[in-house]
Amino acid sequence: QVQLVESGGGLVQAGDSLRLSCAASGRPFSTYTMAWFRQAPGKDREFVAASTTSGGSTYYADSVKGRFTISRDNAKNSVYLQMNSLKPEDTAVYYCAVGRYSDTYYYRRQLYDYWGQGTQVTVSS
């Protein structure tokens, strides 16, 4: 049974940094796309960042480009999100997701078959 468990969320001030982690279990995901999405109150879940293959391509939403970095460790079946220069508008529940390989549709929620339970990130001004 596949399970994704996120950790690392919390309450920080604007300008601070956080590092989210997601540990996957149940099967190896080295050939899968691993991604982060987020959902703010009253808004749809939105794409944040994706890593399509180990050491391969990474993609970012324009709103986080230059501030967030996604990385993965296939030996640990894990994906990470380093978030720097956090802003109040980054406040959301962040979800880890794993799906089929795609360098085209990585931003679509429908690509992803497995989701974590989410971790709250709150950025105060």
Helices and strands as residue ranges (DSSP letters): E 3-7, E 10-13, E 18-25, E 33-39, E 46-51, E 58-60, E 68-73, G 74-76, E 78-83, G 88-90, E 92-99, G 109-111, E 112-115, E 119-124
